[in-house]
Amino acid sequence: MIRDLVRRDVVNLKNYQVHMQQCRYKMDANESPFDLSEDMYEKMADIVKKSRPNIYPDPMATRLREAISEYAGVPADRIMVGNGSDDLIHGLMNSFVEKDDCVIYPEPSFSMYRIYTLIAGARPVGIPLGDEFQYDTDEFMRAVYRYSPKVVFLCTPNNPTGNTIAREDIVKVLDCVKGLLVVDEAYFEFCGNSVVELTEKYPNLVVLRTFSKAMGLAGLRVGYMISSQEVIGEMYKTKSPYNLNSLSQAIACEVLKSGSYKERVDYIVKERDRLYMRLKEIKGVKSYPSHANFILIKVADAEGVHRRLIEKGVLVRSFKGDPYLDDCLRVTVNTAEANDYFIEALKEIMSR
């Protein structure tokens, strides 16, 4: 009976699945391997007290937007925060995408672009990346002219492939898009390349970022978007009143103020490059260059390798059943100790 009540365009939708697996080293979800600093935990009692959990949080997240404004170099009135950046993707769909509108995104990329498109009753159109997962700007432009999309997503660095799209190519797509162009910069801190300043020139440009990766706050679910005042204004019409809790707002402010993430980002970048070079030495493993905090690898019998890594205490991301990534695994850059353990485990598996 209940299934008969579900919307027809949702009834067969496959949800985003997270498989919780206990392992010695968790290297599957692009999280930071670092906990909050001791100084931050010492401040936590005061943060909790000031957050006043008996009172609803600031619906505008004023202090946090001001902190992000200083960090990103844009006015606070062009910033909106959400319960993770996927909350903001959903909000964009609610505010701008109507039934049967077209939404374009790269494939492979973050699966929630497609899922939220389907939930909105719109038409998802994936544009395949090249053989080495490079962006084909001309193909995106042809798709824009063909489908007249309401929203185009570009993820840079792209998850799960780790590659970027050149700034000039983003501008080319921007110049032909009549709808919104959403540039997902979730991994911006690991590469340093951004188009945030273009949001002043292009009112239909939206930049997404998150505190889940470089800032190490995945468990608190803090994301933000930067765009024109017009886009932000429309988004507030469909935003849940209190979409980000008080504690998440306060801790995110403190993390930005402390700057502790900078040293950790430098560490991860160095480890990423070292891990990439060590992966290249393993016979039977193809590793793709990455500008994020993870590396995509291609191996024969990826699911078998995935299973044997779990047996050795290492959890990486499997893409079983994905038409673009069925023979690939994604490993999150971790501490030097964890990375070395992963390499030795993978070497042993591949030598059999």
URTAWO-V98024 format. One record per residue. N is the residue number from 1. PSI is psi in degrees with one decimal (999 if undefined). Layout:
# URTAWO-V98024
n=N psi=PSI
n=N psi=PSI
This chain:
# URTAWO-V98024
n=1 psi=-48.2
n=2 psi=-40.6
n=3 psi=-32.9
n=4 psi=-19.7
n=5 psi=-17.5
n=6 psi=143.1
n=7 psi=139.4
n=8 psi=-32.8
n=9 psi=2.2
n=10 psi=-23.7
n=11 psi=-35.3
n=12 psi=12.1
n=13 psi=132.3
n=14 psi=121.9
n=15 psi=162.8
n=16 psi=119.2
n=17 psi=133.5
n=18 psi=122.4
n=19 psi=109.0
n=20 psi=116.4
n=21 psi=126.0
n=22 psi=124.5
n=23 psi=161.3
n=24 psi=-42.9
n=25 psi=117.8
n=26 psi=108.5
n=27 psi=43.0
n=28 psi=-16.1
n=29 psi=12.9
n=30 psi=29.4
n=31 psi=161.8
n=32 psi=139.8
n=33 psi=-3.8
n=34 psi=133.8
n=35 psi=172.5
n=36 psi=153.3
n=37 psi=160.9
n=38 psi=-37.9
n=39 psi=-39.9
n=40 psi=-40.2
n=41 psi=-32.0
n=42 psi=-29.6
n=43 psi=-11.9
n=44 psi=-41.2
n=45 psi=-42.5
n=46 psi=-38.7
n=47 psi=-44.8
n=48 psi=-42.7
n=49 psi=-44.4
n=50 psi=-21.5
n=51 psi=-16.2
n=52 psi=74.1
n=53 psi=-13.4
n=54 psi=-8.1
n=55 psi=141.4
n=56 psi=146.8
n=57 psi=161.7
n=58 psi=114.7
n=59 psi=-20.5
n=60 psi=-6.5
n=61 psi=51.2
n=62 psi=-51.4
n=63 psi=-40.4
n=64 psi=-42.0
n=65 psi=-36.2
n=66 psi=-38.9
n=67 psi=-41.3
n=68 psi=-36.7
n=69 psi=-45.6
n=70 psi=-39.5
n=71 psi=-44.1
n=72 psi=-14.4
n=73 psi=31.7
n=74 psi=155.2
n=75 psi=147.1
n=76 psi=-26.9
n=77 psi=-0.2
n=78 psi=20.2
n=79 psi=138.7
n=80 psi=139.2
n=81 psi=157.2
n=82 psi=174.2
n=83 psi=70.6
n=84 psi=157.2
n=85 psi=-23.0
n=86 psi=-27.9
n=87 psi=-38.2
n=88 psi=-34.3
n=89 psi=-45.3
n=90 psi=-41.0
n=91 psi=-38.4
n=92 psi=-41.3
n=93 psi=-42.6
n=94 psi=-35.6
n=95 psi=-30.4
n=96 psi=-21.7
n=97 psi=125.5
n=98 psi=167.4
n=99 psi=131.9
n=100 psi=0.3
n=101 psi=160.2
n=102 psi=138.5
n=103 psi=128.7
n=104 psi=141.5
n=105 psi=160.2
n=106 psi=154.1
n=107 psi=126.8
n=108 psi=151.8
n=109 psi=-164.5
n=110 psi=120.7
n=111 psi=-19.5
n=112 psi=-19.2
n=113 psi=-47.5
n=114 psi=-43.7
n=115 psi=-46.1
n=116 psi=-30.1
n=117 psi=-46.1
n=118 psi=-39.5
n=119 psi=-34.3
n=120 psi=-5.4
n=121 psi=16.7
n=122 psi=177.5
n=123 psi=114.3
n=124 psi=134.0
n=125 psi=107.8
n=126 psi=134.4
n=127 psi=110.7
n=128 psi=138.4
n=129 psi=168.6
n=130 psi=-177.4
n=131 psi=-33.1
n=132 psi=20.5
n=133 psi=24.0
n=134 psi=149.9
n=135 psi=137.6
n=136 psi=95.1
n=137 psi=-40.7
n=138 psi=-37.3
n=139 psi=-38.9
n=140 psi=-41.9
n=141 psi=-40.3
n=142 psi=-39.8
n=143 psi=-37.5
n=144 psi=-45.6
n=145 psi=-33.4
n=146 psi=-43.1
n=147 psi=-12.8
n=148 psi=60.0
n=149 psi=148.6
n=150 psi=-33.3
n=151 psi=138.2
n=152 psi=128.7
n=153 psi=134.9
n=154 psi=126.8
n=155 psi=119.6
n=156 psi=119.1
n=157 psi=144.0
n=158 psi=134.9
n=159 psi=119.4
n=160 psi=15.5
n=161 psi=-23.1
n=162 psi=-4.6
n=163 psi=164.2
n=164 psi=166.6
n=165 psi=134.1
n=166 psi=145.9
n=167 psi=-43.8
n=168 psi=-30.3
n=169 psi=-35.5
n=170 psi=-41.7
n=171 psi=-38.3
n=172 psi=-45.0
n=173 psi=-41.6
n=174 psi=-41.4
n=175 psi=-15.3
n=176 psi=-4.4
n=177 psi=128.3
n=178 psi=-23.1
n=179 psi=-145.9
n=180 psi=140.9
n=181 psi=118.1
n=182 psi=116.1
n=183 psi=112.9
n=184 psi=108.9
n=185 psi=41.7
n=186 psi=-29.4
n=187 psi=23.3
n=188 psi=-44.3
n=189 psi=-22.9
n=190 psi=-7.8
n=191 psi=-28.1
n=192 psi=-3.2
n=193 psi=129.2
n=194 psi=157.0
n=195 psi=21.7
n=196 psi=-41.9
n=197 psi=-21.0
n=198 psi=-14.3
n=199 psi=-20.0
n=200 psi=-32.6
n=201 psi=-36.6
n=202 psi=105.2
n=203 psi=-16.3
n=204 psi=8.9
n=205 psi=132.3
n=206 psi=131.0
n=207 psi=127.3
n=208 psi=139.8
n=209 psi=170.8
n=210 psi=156.7
n=211 psi=1.8
n=212 psi=-26.0
n=213 psi=-86.4
n=214 psi=-35.5
n=215 psi=-13.7
n=216 psi=30.8
n=217 psi=37.9
n=218 psi=-36.3
n=219 psi=-14.4
n=220 psi=-11.3
n=221 psi=71.8
n=222 psi=119.7
n=223 psi=166.0
n=224 psi=158.0
n=225 psi=149.8
n=226 psi=128.9
n=227 psi=-163.0
n=228 psi=161.8
n=229 psi=-32.4
n=230 psi=-46.6
n=231 psi=-45.9
n=232 psi=-41.0
n=233 psi=-41.9
n=234 psi=-34.7
n=235 psi=-35.6
n=236 psi=-20.8
n=237 psi=-29.1
n=238 psi=-1.6
n=239 psi=140.3
n=240 psi=142.8
n=241 psi=-43.8
n=242 psi=67.0
n=243 psi=-9.0
n=244 psi=121.1
n=245 psi=162.0
n=246 psi=-42.1
n=247 psi=-43.0
n=248 psi=-41.6
n=249 psi=-46.5
n=250 psi=-44.6
n=251 psi=-39.1
n=252 psi=-40.3
n=253 psi=-45.2
n=254 psi=-39.4
n=255 psi=-43.1
n=256 psi=-43.9
n=257 psi=-37.5
n=258 psi=-31.6
n=259 psi=12.4
n=260 psi=-23.0
n=261 psi=-24.8
n=262 psi=-48.5
n=263 psi=-37.2
n=264 psi=-36.3
n=265 psi=-44.1
n=266 psi=-41.4
n=267 psi=-48.1
n=268 psi=-40.4
n=269 psi=-43.7
n=270 psi=-42.0
n=271 psi=-37.7
n=272 psi=-46.9
n=273 psi=-37.3
n=274 psi=-42.5
n=275 psi=-40.1
n=276 psi=-44.9
n=277 psi=-38.2
n=278 psi=-35.5
n=279 psi=-35.7
n=280 psi=-19.8
n=281 psi=-10.5
n=282 psi=121.0
n=283 psi=134.3
n=284 psi=2.0
n=285 psi=124.6
n=286 psi=123.5
n=287 psi=142.5
n=288 psi=136.0
n=289 psi=142.2
n=290 psi=144.1
n=291 psi=14.5
n=292 psi=-154.3
n=293 psi=29.8
n=294 psi=165.5
n=295 psi=133.4
n=296 psi=133.9
n=297 psi=152.5
n=298 psi=130.3
n=299 psi=155.3
n=300 psi=141.5
n=301 psi=58.5
n=302 psi=-37.5
n=303 psi=-36.6
n=304 psi=-41.8
n=305 psi=-41.3
n=306 psi=-46.1
n=307 psi=-41.3
n=308 psi=-30.6
n=309 psi=-40.6
n=310 psi=-41.1
n=311 psi=-28.5
n=312 psi=2.4
n=313 psi=17.4
n=314 psi=124.0
n=315 psi=116.4
n=316 psi=174.9
n=317 psi=126.9
n=318 psi=150.0
n=319 psi=38.2
n=320 psi=127.4
n=321 psi=-10.0
n=322 psi=124.7
n=323 psi=-23.1
n=324 psi=-22.1
n=325 psi=18.0
n=326 psi=-27.4
n=327 psi=22.7
n=328 psi=155.7
n=329 psi=150.0
n=330 psi=127.1
n=331 psi=127.6
n=332 psi=133.0
n=333 psi=130.8
n=334 psi=-156.5
n=335 psi=163.7
n=336 psi=-39.8
n=337 psi=-47.4
n=338 psi=-41.4
n=339 psi=-42.4
n=340 psi=-41.3
n=341 psi=-44.1
n=342 psi=-45.1
n=343 psi=-46.3
n=344 psi=-38.4
n=345 psi=-43.5
n=346 psi=-40.2
n=347 psi=-45.2
n=348 psi=-41.6
n=349 psi=-45.5
n=350 psi=-17.8
n=351 psi=-7.4
n=352 psi=999
